[in-house]
Amino acid sequence: MIDARRTVDAVWRIESARIVSTLAKMTGDFGLAEDLAQEAVVDALAQWPVSGVPQNAGAWLTAVAKRKAIDGWRRRQRLDERYRAMAHDLDEAGDGEWQLIDDSVLRLVFITCHPVLSREAQVALTLRVVGGLTTEEIARMLLVPVPTVQQRIVRAKKTLAAAQVPFEAPDPNEWSSRLGAVLGVVYLTFTEGYAATSGDRWIRPELANEALRLGRLLAELVPREPEAHGLVALMEFQASRFAARVAHDGTAILLTDQDRSRWDHAQIRRGRAALLRADGVGRGRASYGLQAAIAECHAVAPSIDDTYWDRIVLLYEALGRLAPSPVVELNRAVAVSMATGPANALRIVDQLAFDGALRGSHLLPSVRGELLARLGRTEEARSELLTAARLATNERESAVLRAKAAAL
Amino acid sequence: MKYMLIMRATDEARESYEQVPFKEIIEKMGAYNESLTKAGVLLAAEGLADAMTDNFLVDFSAEAPIVTDGPYGETHELFSGFWIIQTSSKEEAAEWARRCPLGPGSTLEVRRVTEMSDFAEFAETDALVNEAAWRAENGQE
């Protein structure tokens, strides 16, 4: 006796992108395609425990969904020519060999990460349809109730329908910004798992691993796009430190104090391979590629002191010009403090504070506190660290900052 | 979670493979590997040479390890290659394993790859020491 639910979930996990994109290509309607696929899943849950899992489960689901589409159209009173032709074509088309249909899957990714959707909707829809996760799994990973995920997905489909978003790849002149949006959704998903902004857990590895899987899938779909490989490299490097990043009691261990023998070196090798692929395209490094290169410097360094800090400073400078942001500037300050000492770094941080950047975030006072401590300005340092602890939204992070202030 | 798919081939599998053009086998395996790569689940994969001249065995039953040319034949089941995949469930790993283009006489043994959390009892010793130190430093019990 098979566990139908778990088996169907496993098949959906592997086949969802192909099933939904095939149906969307046939019907030209993404929302309808998703509904049909869900109905087919319901049928599978009822039938597979009796009939056994079909040899080609993905093709089975697609065929059932297709049949539902045809029946639905035939039932319509107003059976116009268009639907008649479509029903006929669908009927005639053999299920045949399960083919690789990268083009359709790519269109699917562009739809689920479409700019008309909110970030939350993009993440939920991408995890559901491209990642093939169940609503329950998504809810658990995002730490929200199941109905919330359901609402986000339903709403996303309505929004796409209202905006009349076609099931097509973007125009060439929109390509790079749309690809940027897709990569952004994947990285947002990853960072939510890597540095959880909500909840008391520092890392949610399932969510981060899911983002990595989506990133790899995407890099295979657009192998000539260096940033797709750059993003994979960046995520591999960051994920390689997961095991070393959290102590047994749940508190975070910062890079300086991590046991580097616990880094996942197979994962680091995968990161380096992905960065080589990015560079191999021959179009230089953009934002993700540069961030990956920085992460690579850390990944290959034997210790914090034996890190190529001068190179990291250069990479941050390049990143700051390409994508100026106070967070990049703050990271550059940290690198400068390691390369040439805390005094130079403090000037950068003070400038940021003067500009009013990152107001309300714990990041600036926590770095400033560290630098002041290294300069021996203990009182100011303690006050900055405590400010940072108050501002930190992650309870674990806040505890680390309080401990640091207390240790001064 | 990560799983290793361990491919074993018996003499029967070898014989049946000899009936099929090598190109066909390579193409089927290539398509399978491609589907793993495109799904983003493949972490590593290697095939192992089966020529006796390339391989040897190190036996640790005696006081000093003994290196010999075999025997592998006794088991009639050579470990001929592996994949490591990352999936979200055991069932998903099983689904991928089922799709592997192997024939009669071949088996796939699927083993979960251990992770840090499997060794929690050992990590605990270190962590408990650290935690005790942290508590002492912070004036807790």
Interface residues (C-beta under 8 A of the other chain):
Chain A: D3 R6 T7 D9 A10 V11 R13 I14 A57 L100 D102 L133 E137 E206 N209 E210 L212 R213 L214 G215 R216 L217 E220 L221 A243 A247 H248 D249 T251 R262 A266 R270 A403 A406 A407
Chain B: E34 S35 T37 K38 A39 G40 V41 L43 A44 Q86 T87 S88 S89 E91 E92 A94 E95 W96 E115 M116 A120 A123 E124 D126 A127 L128 N130 E131 W134 E137 N138
